[in-house]
Amino acid sequence: MQKILWILLLVAVVGISTNFAYSQEIGLATFQETAQVLVDRSISQNVTASITLQSTSIQEIRIPAELEQKLREDEMVKAVIITNQEQCVLGVFDESCIMINVVRDPTAKGIIEIQDAAKEVAMPYIDEINQVFDVNSKLHSVFVHSDDASNEALETSGVISGKGMISVVYTMSPEDTNAMYEKTSAILIPKIIRESGGFYEVAKNLSFEENAKMTFSIIPLDSKSLLQLKLSVDYPNEASTISEVSPLDLLKTNTINRSDYFSSGFYPLNSIIQVVILSPEDETISNIRGNIVPTQIIDNEKIPTDISKEGWVFDPQEGQRIQGMYIFGEETSVSKDKLKFSLGDAPPIQPESSDDSLIVVIIISIVAIAAALFYLKGYKR
């Protein structure tokens, strides 16, 4: 992760310029739209399809600057989560939640003292959070997370539900997901983004599905916060029955368009479709309907040699954890048939990249994909 953060620093200092390799200059915006499908045969046995809108700019996902700064400068606070997920923690039923996740006070001894110390950290923030989101949540409980299985499988940081994390849980009356998503997005997302379509439009339509749930997270980082608005739909106990993966069928749309918010430039890595398959046994993929982007291996990572081309990058493409990432290149939309692939024994054919690829292309690709992975894999300390 240190290597990725160093590359991100280079992006901030020198930018991404491709005048020597491509006809357009590649940009990397702070706003990101991601569609993800998780086929979990290892833990939950569920299939989950989700749309995440995220940014590190409080101009693109609007929370008060003073609140963001106070949360970020408090070393005890690791995340704030607002969700209507069923049973956000054990003991919560038929209520929406606000969770303020904090680290354990090392001076606290015994469970009661640990819980009291966590409440002291969270208490100064809850009134302002209630005001921002126009809710009236009340203290429910303090929950100490004891399981790291999901974070280890997905290679995420654990700030949401990692082992040892303490959630100070506030609850409120439940809302239908479509109403909650519309209200929350109106508060958080500027009109210019909401009216630009893209993945937001898919999420808005998906919010009417029976098993749809919404989560908003504030994850403080060193100099800014990662802000994420996620709409997800669960398909319970369907992971073992899937032989063909069709991301857009699971997202209830025939075509997915990139947001017009990116129309002012070339931002190929700010709209990503990701598929993750977790399995207790080795799996392979086959029958890929769309294109596979040519890649090179750089530091044991598959890096596209030309991110102006649309298609899939699978890395790895077999094993107990398969990850596929679809990039749009210069395209602004993709249909569902181009995104389908099968789980089976025949590995896909990977186009080989030419030996005389320009070194500038390699450097640009490393920087850009590393930046995307920073968003997709989560922040790991």
C-alpha positions in Angstrom: 0.0 0.0 0.0 2.9 2.4 0.6 3.9 2.0 -3.0 0.4 2.9 -4.1 0.3 5.9 -1.8 3.7 7.0 -3.2 2.3 6.8 -6.8 -0.7 8.8 -5.7 1.6 11.5 -4.4 3.3 11.5 -7.8 -0.1 11.9 -9.4 -0.8 14.9 -7.2 2.5 16.5 -7.9 3.1 15.9 -11.6 -0.4 14.9 -12.9 -1.0 12.3 -15.5 0.0 13.4 -19.0 -0.2 11.1 -22.1 0.6 13.4 -24.9 3.5 11.1 -26.0 1.3 8.0 -26.0 -2.3 8.8 -26.6 -4.3 11.4 -28.5 -5.9 12.7 -25.3 -4.6 13.7 -21.9 -5.6 11.2 -19.2 -7.2 12.7 -16.0 -7.9 11.2 -12.6 -10.8 12.9 -10.9 -11.6 12.8 -7.2 -15.1 11.6 -7.9 -15.4 7.8 -8.6 -18.3 5.6 -9.6 -18.0 1.9 -9.1 -20.3 -1.0 -9.9 -19.4 -4.2 -8.1 -20.6 -7.8 -8.0 -19.4 -10.0 -5.2 -20.0 -13.8 -5.6 -19.2 -15.1 -2.1 -19.0 -18.9 -1.9 -16.7 -18.7 1.1 -18.5 -16.9 3.8 -22.1 -15.6 3.3 -23.0 -17.7 0.2 -24.7 -14.6 -1.1 -24.3 -12.7 -4.3 -24.2 -8.9 -3.8 -24.5 -6.2 -6.5 -23.7 -2.7 -5.6 -23.1 0.9 -6.9 -20.7 3.1 -4.9 -20.2 6.8 -5.5 -17.2 8.1 -3.7 -14.9 11.1 -3.4 -12.3 12.7 -1.2 -13.7 16.1 -2.0 -16.4 17.6 0.3 -17.5 19.6 -2.8 -18.5 16.4 -4.6 -19.9 14.6 -1.6 -21.0 17.3 0.7 -20.5 17.1 4.5 -19.7 20.2 6.6 -16.0 21.0 6.4 -15.8 21.5 10.2 -17.3 18.1 10.9 -15.0 16.4 8.4 -11.9 18.1 9.9 -12.9 17.2 13.5 -13.4 13.5 12.6 -10.2 13.4 10.7 -8.1 15.0 13.4 -9.5 12.7 16.1 -7.1 9.7 16.1 -9.6 7.5 17.9 -12.3 7.8 15.2 -11.9 5.5 12.2 -15.2 5.6 10.5 -18.8 6.9 10.6 -21.4 4.7 9.0 -25.1 5.4 8.3 -27.0 2.4 7.1 -30.4 0.7 6.9 -28.8 -2.7 6.6 -30.7 -5.3 8.6 -29.1 -6.0 11.9 -26.2 -3.5 11.5 -24.8 -5.2 14.6 -26.0 -8.0 16.8 -29.0 -6.9 18.9 -30.4 -4.4 16.4 -33.6 -5.3 14.6 -35.9 -3.3 12.2 -34.0 -0.1 12.7 -31.6 2.0 10.8 -28.2 2.8 12.3 -25.5 5.3 12.7 -22.3 3.7 13.9 -19.2 5.7 15.0 -16.3 3.3 14.9 -13.4 4.0 17.2 -10.3 2.2 18.3 -10.0 0.7 21.7 -8.6 3.0 24.4 -5.4 1.2 25.6 -5.9 2.5 29.1 -9.4 1.0 29.5 -9.7 -2.3 31.4 -12.6 -4.6 31.2 -15.6 -4.6 28.8 -17.6 -1.9 30.7 -14.7 0.5 30.8 -13.9 -0.2 27.2 -17.5 0.6 26.2 -17.7 3.7 28.3 -14.5 5.0 26.8 -15.8 4.4 23.3 -19.0 6.3 24.1 -17.0 9.3 25.3 -15.2 9.4 22.0 -18.4 9.3 19.9 -20.7 11.5 22.0 -19.4 14.9 20.8 -20.2 14.1 17.2 -23.7 12.5 17.2 -25.8 15.6 17.5 -24.1 17.2 14.5 -24.4 14.0 12.5 -28.1 13.9 13.3 -28.5 17.5 12.1 -26.6 16.9 8.9 -28.7 13.9 7.9 -32.0 15.2 9.3 -32.5 12.2 11.7 -32.9 11.7 15.4 -30.9 8.7 16.3 -30.5 7.6 19.9 -27.8 5.5 21.6 -28.5 1.8 21.4 -25.4 -0.1 22.4 -21.6 -0.4 22.0 -20.4 -3.4 20.0 -16.9 -4.8 19.9 -16.2 -6.5 16.6 -14.5 -9.9 17.0 -14.3 -11.4 13.4 -11.9 -10.4 10.6 -13.0 -13.0 8.0 -14.7 -10.6 5.6 -11.9 -8.1 5.7 -9.2 -10.7 5.1 -11.1 -12.2 2.2 -11.7 -8.9 0.5 -8.3 -7.3 1.4 -10.0 -4.3 3.0 -8.9 -2.2 6.0 -11.3 -3.4 8.7 -12.4 0.2 9.7 -16.0 -0.8 9.1 -16.1 -4.2 10.9 -12.6 -5.3 11.6 -11.5 -7.3 14.6 -11.1 -5.1 17.6 -13.0 -2.2 16.1 -15.6 -0.7 18.5 -18.9 0.6 17.1 -20.9 3.0 19.1 -24.3 2.3 17.7 -27.2 4.8 17.5 -30.5 3.7 16.0 -33.5 5.4 14.4 -36.8 4.5 12.7 -36.3 2.5 9.5 -36.9 4.0 6.1 -37.6 2.4 2.8 -34.3 2.2 0.9 -35.6 4.2 -2.1 -36.8 7.0 0.2 -33.6 7.0 2.3 -31.3 6.9 -0.8 -33.2 9.8 -2.4 -33.1 11.9 0.7 -29.4 11.1 1.5 -28.2 11.7 -2.1 -30.1 15.0 -2.2 -28.2 16.1 0.9 -24.8 14.7 -0.1 -24.6 14.7 -3.9 -24.5 18.1 -5.8 -27.2 18.6 -8.4 -24.7 18.7 -11.2 -23.7 15.1 -10.4 -27.2 13.9 -9.8 -28.3 15.2 -13.2 -25.4 13.7 -15.0 -26.9 10.2 -14.9 -24.3 7.4 -15.0 -24.0 4.9 -12.2 -26.1 7.2 -9.9 -29.1 6.6 -12.1 -28.6 2.8 -11.9 -28.4 3.1 -8.1 -31.5 5.2 -7.9 -33.5 2.6 -9.9 -31.9 -0.3 -8.0 -33.1 1.3 -4.7 -36.6 0.1 -5.4 -35.6 -3.6 -5.3 -36.9 -5.6 -2.4 -33.5 -6.5 -0.9 -31.9 -3.1 -1.6 -30.0 -1.4 1.3 -28.0 1.9 1.6 -24.8 2.7 3.4 -22.9 6.0 3.7 -19.4 6.0 5.1 -17.0 8.6 6.2 -13.5 7.2 6.5 -10.9 9.7 7.8 -7.5 9.5 6.1 -4.3 11.5 6.7 -5.1 14.7 4.9 -8.7 14.2 3.8 -11.6 11.7 4.2 -12.9 9.0 1.9 -16.7 9.6 1.4 -18.7 6.7 0.1 -22.4 6.4 -0.8 -23.3 2.7 -1.5 -26.5 1.1 -2.7 -26.5 -2.7 -2.6 -28.8 -5.6 -3.4 -28.4 -9.0 -1.9 -29.3 -12.3 -3.6 -29.3 -14.7 -0.7 -27.8 -18.2 -1.1 -27.3 -17.8 -4.8 -23.5 -17.9 -4.9 -23.3 -21.6 -5.4 -25.9 -21.7 -8.3 -24.2 -19.1 -10.5 -22.4 -20.5 -13.5 -22.6 -17.4 -15.7 -21.8 -14.0 -14.2 -23.8 -11.2 -15.7 -23.1 -8.0 -13.7 -25.8 -5.8 -15.4 -28.5 -8.4 -14.9 -27.7 -8.3 -11.2 -27.8 -4.5 -11.3 -31.2 -4.7 -13.1 -30.1 -2.8 -16.2 -29.4 -3.7 -19.8 -26.8 -0.9 -20.3 -24.7 1.1 -18.0 -23.5 4.6 -18.9 -20.7 6.6 -17.5 -21.6 9.9 -15.7 -21.7 13.0 -17.9 -19.8 14.6 -15.1 -16.6 13.3 -16.7 -17.5 14.6 -20.2 -15.2 17.5 -20.0 -12.1 15.3 -20.3 -10.7 11.8 -20.5 -11.2 10.0 -17.2 -11.0 6.3 -18.0 -10.4 5.2 -14.5 -13.2 7.0 -12.7 -15.9 4.6 -13.9 -15.1 1.0 -13.0 -17.0 -2.3 -13.0 -15.6 -4.8 -10.7 -16.4 -8.5 -10.1 -15.0 -10.4 -7.1 -15.4 -14.2 -6.7 -14.6 -15.8 -3.4 -14.5 -19.6 -3.3 -13.2 -22.3 -0.9 -12.0 -24.2 -4.0 -10.0 -23.1 -7.0 -12.1 -21.6 -9.8 -11.4 -20.5 -13.3 -13.2 -18.2 -15.7 -14.1 -18.8 -19.4 -16.4 -17.7 -22.2 -15.7 -14.0 -21.8 -18.1 -12.2 -24.1 -16.3 -8.8 -24.2 -12.8 -7.7 -24.8 -9.7 -8.5 -22.6 -7.4 -5.6 -22.3 -3.7 -6.4 -23.2 -1.6 -6.2 -20.1 2.0 -6.5 -18.9 3.2 -7.8 -15.5 4.7 -5.0 -13.4 5.7 -5.9 -9.9 3.4 -9.0 -10.0 0.4 -6.9 -11.0 -1.4 -7.0 -14.4 -1.2 -3.5 -15.8 -3.1 -2.5 -19.0 -0.7 -1.3 -21.7 -3.4 1.0 -23.2 -6.1 2.3 -20.9 -7.8 4.0 -23.8 -9.1 0.5 -24.8 -12.2 -0.9 -23.2 -12.4 -4.4 -21.7 -11.6 -6.7 -18.8 -8.5 -7.1 -16.7 -8.7 -10.3 -14.6 -6.0 -10.5 -11.9 -6.0 -13.2 -10.8 -8.1 -15.1 -13.3 -8.1 -18.3 -11.4 -7.9 -19.5 -7.8 -9.9 -19.0 -4.6 -10.1 -15.3 -5.1 -10.8 -14.0 -8.7 -11.0 -10.3 -9.4 -12.1 -8.8 -12.7 -12.1 -5.1 -13.5 -13.8 -3.6 -16.5 -12.5 -0.3 -17.8 -14.4 1.8 -20.3 -11.4 3.3 -22.2 -12.8 5.9 -24.6 -16.3 4.4 -24.5 -19.1 6.0 -22.5 -21.4 2.9 -22.1 -21.4 -0.9 -22.2 -24.3 -3.4 -22.7 -24.9 -6.4 -20.5 -23.8 -8.9 -23.1 -20.3 -7.5 -23.3 -19.8 -8.1 -19.6 -20.9 -11.7 -19.2 -18.5 -14.5 -18.5 -18.6 -18.1 -17.2 -17.2 -19.9 -14.2 -15.6 -23.0 -15.5 -12.5 -25.0 -16.3 -11.3 -23.3 -19.4 -9.1 -20.2 -18.6 -9.6 -17.2 -20.8 -7.1 -16.3 -23.6 -5.1 -13.3 -22.6 -3.9 -11.1 -25.5 -0.1 -10.6 -25.3 1.3 -7.1 -25.3 4.0 -6.2 -27.8 7.6 -6.1 -26.6 8.2 -2.7 -28.0 5.5 -1.0 -25.9 6.5 2.6 -25.1 7.9 2.9 -21.6 5.8 6.0 -21.1 2.7 3.9 -21.5 3.9 1.5 -18.8 4.6 4.4 -16.4 1.2 6.0 -17.1 -0.6 2.7 -16.6 1.1 2.0 -13.3 0.2 5.4 -11.9 -3.4 5.3 -13.1 -4.3 1.7 -12.2 -2.6 2.1 -8.8 -4.8 5.1 -8.2 -7.9 3.0 -9.1 -6.8 0.2 -6.8 -6.5 2.7 -4.0 -10.3 3.3 -4.4 -11.3 -0.3 -5.0 -9.3 -2.2 -2.4 -9.9 0.2 0.4 -7.4 2.0 2.6 -5.1 -0.3 4.6 -2.9 0.9 7.4 
